[in-house]
Amino acid sequence: MNEQQRIIVPLLPLRGLLVFPTMVLHLDVGREKSVQALEKAMMNDHFIFLTTQKDTSIEDPTEDDFFEMGTLTQVKQMLKLPNGTFRVLVEGLKRGKIEKFLRTDEYFEVRIQTYENEEVKDFEEEALMRMILDLFEQYIKMSKKVSAETFASVQDIEEPGRLADIVASYLPLKLKDKQDLLEKVNVKDRMNAIITFLNNEKEVIQLERKIGQRVKQSMERTQKEYYLREQMKAIQKELGEKEGKSSEIEKLKEKIGKAGMPDHVFEAAMKELDRYEKLPGTSAESAVIRNYLDWLIALPWTTETKDDINIKRAERILNEDHYGLEKVKERVLEYLAVQQLTNSLKGPILCLVGPPGVGKTSLARSVARSLNRKFVRVSLGGVRDESEIRGHRRTYVGAMPGRIIQGMRKAGTINPVFLLDEIDKMSNDFRGDPSSAMLEVLDPEQNKNFSDHYIEETYDLSKVMFIATANDLSTIPGPLRDRMEIISIAGYTEIEKLHIAKNYLIKKQLKEHGLQKQQLQIRDDAILSIVRYFTREAGVRGLERQIAKICRKTAKIITSGEKKRVIVTNKNIEEFLGKKIFHYGQAEKEDQVGVATGLAYTAFGGDTLQIEVSLAPGKGKLVLTGKLGDVMKESAQAAFSYVRSSAEKFGIDPMFHEKYDIHIHVPEGAVPKDGPSAGVTITTALVSALTGKPVRREVGMTGEVTLRGRVLAIGGLKEKTLSAHRAGLTTIILPKDNERDLDDIPESVREELTFIPVTHVDEVLKNAIVGEKSEN
């Protein structure tokens, strides 16, 4: 009889694998519960119970998903691999049967009943052992899947149960059959079953040999048939019959002839067609060549749309689709004018840079409409594989051309307007750098011979008008940026947004919501309120969403019969959109000491920034708060150093830094702030706090400051000026070098503001601090 014992051990489920007692093998363990079970086993004499899942596809098995009979094993070695899984060396000890699951939460723990082999031989077991060894030796010689050394090691085993388990581990049995063997606790039953399996395997191997002979004879016959078929094709060709693959070849040849390919591409296509003709239809390479030929035929090689060059018409179309964006429109019209005079011009490569929602993509579509060209768009956001641009080589399974060639096939002409959307969001990894592959696409000197890995032959992109869009110019690599003409679309002014809403957005949303013009009227003051208090953006997407919200509520009012007509004004806007979401910086009501108004440029446009300085008795400690970035902190340090070096000139105690702690704070501390243009504002606030003289409340300022007090140029003057105008400021101090940017500011805004260009901080202070003699 078998000796039985009950023990409690963690359980490790196996998928598609079974371990017999005496077996030693490696396992890879990755499931969370399995790893927990292993760790528990390592703490508990290294014993763990292995049992097999009934269904290998189940990722998270329960108690009912395991076979009851398994193997108690001991973990000999455990190693963590770089991919996070564990490689474990286990040795099977004895059979075991699950009696009860004790826990199933973090890992499985079970109470099992173990079975020891009875190793006392009788004559019957001796006879069975000899028969197993004889049949196993025959199996090794016939199958050649097990080495002769293995048989030598098995031959010396004297225990019947151990011999049965070791031989079973070498047999190519199905998982179900292995489980049946494992469940045979009686050694004689197990040995009889193995003898049956070995006899069956012997017959199967003999049948395999017979089938192999038949297959060999069949292959010889197939080669003979192939030769005869080739003769048949020749006969059919002579007779003028167009059947089978020969008909397909003729059609492909005709399509290749009509595709208008350059000579070198035509020769390559005919060479591939010749290979395709010689290959049997069932060949995997045949399908690859056919797909390649289809791509060559489908690509536009000479098909070209004729440009409808009419400057006035193009200008009308651009103005119809977009309000503002004068620089972009002017650049497109210049291109058209030159093309009209020369009849040939390499396609320009424009890059429209600006925040989301300012109309970059729709502008490219309008350019295509004004030129009467096909329009194709490719999104490059998230592309990090070079083969996305250049294509895969045909040696790879599932190879395809890159996105450029795919776009050209979609366009169907060699001179489309090709939009490369979100070119700043390409990244790179171990598969290559797609931005480097774009260098050839966007270089007018190189893209005449663009090379795609899949097409292999050069393709002419010189007539394509490429337009790229980006949100952030700084993330575009320098060499790629150098190949494009950068056109900045900073955003729309309030006045421009008002016109866009009236002329485009409201009409579009009325149509989409099934409303008539007379059913909903949104007044100008309501539109301005939406722009100021319900959106914070450079573009108009948020504005369009709020208009859509008004349309939905109007549709509900009209369909419920409350009213037949809705008028939205500044007074009732909150009934439709709720409480105001945003607020904008407003000018101070009184002149303040230690408070200066700066002008900031954010992703949502311009805004005003109050910079506060307070003094407290101390030893010159400088405290900066308000979630400032590194650049802004450095500006504060530079301003502080300049004020210390020029203290006597401003009538400040030269030893102030030994008497006071200075705290510089920019309100709205949760909002990150950075940039160099706060230098003059911080300096002004510092001087005001130290002299006790207030800063003029109507003055806003911007500019970077140096340690010598020079005021350097900044960016985003248009947006900053608009925010100052909106906040009620009347005077703006700006760097002298930014005078050239004043032309970008709308005339209606310029007329209501006074601009003071400066080159030194002293000029700033004279115009900003009350009591100083103004030079203006």
Secondary structure by P-SEA (a helix, b strand, c coil): cbbbbbbbbbbbbbccccccccccbbbbbccaaaaaaaaaaaacccbbbbbbbcccccccccccccccccccccccbbbbccccbbbbbbbbcbbbbbccccccccbbbbbbbbbbbbccccaaaaaaaaaaaaaaaaaaaacccccaaaaaaaaacccaaaaaaaaaaaccccaaaaaaaaacccaaaaaaaaaaaaaaaaaaaaaaaaaaaaaaaaaaaaaaaaaaaaaaaaaaaaacccccaaaaaaaaaaaaaaccccaaaaaaaaaaaaaaaacccccaaaaaaaaaaaaaaaccccbbbbbbccaaaaaaaaaaacccaaaaaaaaaaaaaaaaacccccbbbbbbbccccccaaaaaaaaaaaacbbbbbbbcccccccccccccccccccccccaaaaaaaaacccccccccccccccccccccccccccccccccccccccccccccccccccccbbbbbbcccccccaaaaaaccccccccccaaaaaaaaaccaaaaaaaaaccccccccccaaaaaaaacccccccccaaaaaaaaaaaaaaaaaaaaccccbbbbccccccccccccccccccccccccccbbbbbbbccccbbbbbbbbbbccccbbbbbcccccaaaaaaaaaaaaaaaaacccccccccccccbbbbbbbcccccccccccaaaaaaaaaaaaaacccccccccbbbbbcccbbbbbbcaaaaaaaaaaaacccbbbbccccccccccccaaaaaabbbbbbccaaaaaaaccccccccc
